[in-house]
Amino acid sequence: MLSDRRSLRTLHLPTVRSRFEDVAATALKERASYKDFLADPLEAECLQREERKKTRLVREAGFPRPKRLEDFEFDKNPNFTPEQVNTLSDPAWVIGDSGTGKSHLLIGIGTAIAEAEMRVRYTTTANLVNELAEAADETSAPSPATGARSGSRPAPAPGSARRS
């Protein structure tokens, strides 16, 4: 039989494992029902998992620096109102002069999306162009094994007609 701590490790319940002794002692002292004894640490585990997921998604997005929508200084950026930012549905507003807070807002919105447990990825236009150029080069580069370009058809044998 596994020990309590080992069982919790096997089940990947780190929050429950870290709080188990305190929760068990409190439940015993308060004569908690089995349901209450289980509900509290499981709820804490779920909340902790949500927080870890949000943190991971924000990290995976690749933002160059931390920015949050609630930190945006609307009074210093009259081009944006809280109403606009909270109801963004058309990305056309992302056009404007340097230093007007566009990157701050994009990173903050991306962070909020990641914290809502959705995937997001941040990149600059220059990085996107480089990635697209590299992908195009990989697609059109000759295959090392055959010398043929990927996606191309083999040349017809001499004297034969190619069918489409």
Residue, then its C-alpha position, 0 to 999 in steps of 0.5 A: m500500500l502506498s503512503d499518503r504522500r506517495s499516493l498524492r505524488t503518484l496522482h500528481l496532486p502537489t497542492v493537496r500533498s503540501r497541505f495534507e497534514d494541516v487539512a487532516a489535522t483541521a478536519l479531525k479537530e473540527r470533526a469534518s465530514y468526509k465530503d468536506f475533508l475531500a472538498d477543500p484540498l481538491e478545490a485548492e488543487c483545482l485553483q492552483r492548477e488554473e494559476r499554473k496553467k495561466t502562468r504557463l500560457v503567458r510564458e509560452a506566448g513569448f511576450p518580450r516583457p510583462k504587460r497587463l491591461e490594468d497597468f495601461e495608463f489611459d490618461k497618458n494615451p488619449n488614443f485609447t479608452p477603457e471602453q475600446v480596449n475592453t470591447l476590441s473585436d476589430p484589429a484595425w486599431v493597431i495602426g498608429d505612431s510609435g510610442t502610443g502604447k500599441s505594443h503595451l495593449l497587445i501584450g496586455i491583451g495577449t496576457a489576458i487571453a493566456e490567463a483565460e486559458m487560451r493559447v496565444r503567441y506574440t511575435t514581431t513583424a520582423n520575426l514573422v517575415n523571417e519565419l515565413a522566409e525560412a519556411a519558404d526556403e525549406t519548402s523550395a530547397p532540394s531534397p538531400a536524398t533525391g535532389a528534387r524540390s519538395g512538392s515538385r513532381p519527378a521529371p518524365a522519362p525521356g520520350s514519355a508524355r506527362r499526364s496531368 
